[in-house]
């Protein structure tokens, strides 16, 4: 929760719409991290990890 608050402050998310968007993006990042743990293929896990770290 603290990480989310810091990110909100860093990006100046001071309205509910921006806050909701950042919350959703952080939730997606967390889900991608969980997928990496449960993925059997090393190549797939690497690709998901790169996406989770914002690497194209």
C-alpha distances in whole Angstrom, upper triangle without the diagonal:
4,5,5,6,9,10,11,13,14,16,17,15,16,18,16,18,16,13,14,15,12,10,13,14,11,11,15,14,12,16,18,17,17,21,22,22,24,26,30,31,30,31,29,26,26,27,23,22,23,22,18,19,20,24,27
4,5,5,6,9,10,11,12,14,15,15,16,18,18,19,17,14,16,17,14,12,16,16,12,14,17,16,15,18,20,18,20,23,23,24,26,28,32,33,32,32,30,27,27,28,25,23,24,23,19,19,21,24,27
4,5,5,6,9,10,10,12,14,14,16,18,18,19,16,13,15,15,12,11,14,13,10,12,15,13,12,16,17,16,18,21,21,21,24,26,29,30,29,29,27,24,24,24,21,19,20,19,16,15,17,20,23
4,5,5,6,9,10,11,12,11,13,14,14,15,12,9,11,12,8,7,11,10,8,10,13,12,12,15,17,16,18,21,21,22,24,26,30,30,29,29,27,25,25,24,21,20,20,19,16,16,17,20,23
4,5,5,6,9,10,10,10,11,13,13,15,12,10,12,13,10,10,13,14,11,14,17,16,16,19,20,20,22,24,25,26,28,30,33,34,33,33,31,28,28,28,25,23,24,22,19,19,20,23,26
4,5,5,6,9,10,10,12,15,16,17,14,12,15,15,11,12,15,14,12,15,18,16,16,20,21,20,22,25,25,26,29,30,33,34,32,32,30,28,27,27,25,22,23,21,19,18,18,22,24
4,5,5,6,8,8,11,14,14,15,11,10,12,12,8,10,13,11,10,13,15,13,14,18,18,18,20,23,23,24,27,28,31,32,30,30,28,26,25,24,22,20,20,18,16,15,15,18,21
4,6,5,6,5,8,10,11,12,9,7,10,10,7,9,12,12,11,14,16,15,16,19,20,20,23,25,25,27,29,30,34,34,33,32,30,28,28,27,24,23,23,21,18,18,17,21,23
4,5,5,6,8,11,13,14,11,10,13,14,11,13,16,15,14,17,19,18,19,23,23,23,26,28,28,30,32,33,37,37,35,35,33,31,30,29,27,25,25,23,21,20,20,23,25
4,6,8,10,14,15,16,12,12,15,14,11,14,16,15,14,18,19,17,19,22,22,22,25,27,27,29,31,32,35,35,34,33,31,29,28,27,25,23,22,21,19,18,17,20,23
4,6,9,11,13,13,9,10,13,11,9,12,14,13,13,17,18,17,19,22,22,22,25,27,27,29,31,32,35,35,33,32,31,29,28,26,24,23,22,20,18,17,16,19,21
4,6,9,11,12,9,9,13,12,11,13,16,15,15,19,20,20,21,24,25,25,28,29,30,32,34,35,38,38,37,36,34,32,31,30,28,27,26,24,22,21,20,23,25
4,6,8,8,5,5,9,9,8,10,13,13,13,16,18,18,20,22,23,24,26,28,29,30,32,33,37,37,36,35,33,31,31,29,27,26,25,23,21,21,20,23,25
4,7,9,7,7,10,12,11,13,15,16,16,19,21,21,22,25,26,27,29,31,32,34,35,36,40,40,39,39,36,35,34,33,30,29,29,26,24,24,23,27,28
4,6,6,6,9,10,11,12,14,16,17,18,20,21,23,25,26,27,29,31,32,34,35,36,40,40,40,39,36,35,35,33,30,30,30,27,25,25,24,28,29
4,6,5,6,9,10,10,12,14,15,16,18,20,21,22,24,26,27,29,30,32,33,34,38,39,38,38,35,33,34,32,29,29,29,26,24,25,24,27,28
4,5,5,6,9,10,11,12,14,15,17,19,20,21,23,25,26,27,29,31,32,33,37,37,37,36,33,32,32,30,27,27,27,24,22,23,22,25,26
4,5,5,6,9,10,11,12,14,15,17,18,20,21,23,25,26,27,29,31,31,35,35,35,34,31,30,30,28,25,25,24,21,20,20,19,22,23
4,5,5,6,9,10,11,12,14,15,16,18,20,21,23,24,26,28,29,30,34,34,34,33,30,29,29,27,25,24,24,21,19,20,19,23,24
4,6,5,6,9,10,10,12,14,15,16,18,20,21,23,25,26,27,28,32,33,33,32,29,28,28,26,23,23,24,21,19,20,19,23,24
4,5,5,6,9,10,11,12,14,15,17,19,20,21,23,25,26,27,30,31,30,29,26,25,26,23,21,21,21,18,16,17,16,20,20
4,5,5,6,9,10,10,12,14,15,17,19,20,21,23,25,26,29,29,29,28,25,24,24,22,19,19,19,16,14,15,14,18,19
4,6,5,6,9,10,11,12,14,15,17,19,20,22,23,24,28,29,29,28,25,24,24,23,19,19,20,17,15,16,16,20,21
4,5,5,6,9,10,11,12,14,15,17,19,20,21,22,26,27,27,26,23,22,22,21,17,18,18,15,13,15,15,18,19
4,5,5,6,9,10,11,12,14,15,17,19,20,21,24,25,24,23,21,19,20,18,15,15,15,12,10,12,11,15,16
4,5,5,6,9,10,11,13,14,16,17,19,20,24,24,24,23,21,19,19,18,15,14,15,13,10,11,12,15,17
4,5,5,6,9,10,11,12,14,16,17,18,22,23,23,23,20,18,19,18,15,15,16,13,11,13,14,17,19
4,5,5,6,9,10,10,13,15,15,16,20,20,20,20,17,15,16,15,11,12,13,10,8,11,12,15,16
4,5,5,6,9,10,11,13,15,15,19,19,19,18,16,14,14,13,10,9,11,8,5,8,9,12,14
4,5,5,6,9,10,11,13,14,18,19,19,19,16,14,15,15,11,11,13,11,8,11,13,15,18
4,5,5,6,9,10,11,12,16,17,17,18,15,13,15,14,10,11,13,11,9,12,14,16,18
4,5,5,6,9,10,10,14,14,14,14,11,9,11,10,6,7,10,8,6,10,11,13,14
4,5,5,7,9,10,14,14,14,15,12,9,11,11,8,7,10,10,7,9,12,14,16
4,5,5,7,9,12,14,14,16,13,10,13,13,10,10,13,13,10,13,16,17,19
4,5,5,6,10,11,12,13,10,8,11,11,8,9,12,11,10,13,15,16,18
4,5,5,9,9,9,10,8,5,8,9,6,6,10,11,9,12,14,15,16
4,6,8,10,10,13,11,8,11,12,10,10,14,14,12,15,18,18,20
4,7,9,11,13,11,9,12,13,11,12,16,16,14,17,20,20,21
4,6,8,9,7,6,10,11,9,11,14,14,14,17,19,19,19
4,6,9,8,7,11,12,12,13,16,17,17,19,22,21,21
4,6,5,6,9,10,11,12,14,16,16,18,20,19,19
4,5,5,6,9,10,10,12,14,15,16,18,17,17
4,5,5,6,9,10,11,13,14,15,17,15,15
4,5,5,6,8,10,11,12,14,15,14,14
4,5,5,6,9,10,10,12,14,14,14
4,5,5,6,9,10,11,12,11,12
4,5,5,6,9,10,11,9,9
4,5,5,6,9,10,10,10
4,5,5,6,9,9,11
4,5,5,6,5,7
4,5,5,5,6
4,5,8,10
4,6,9
4,6
4
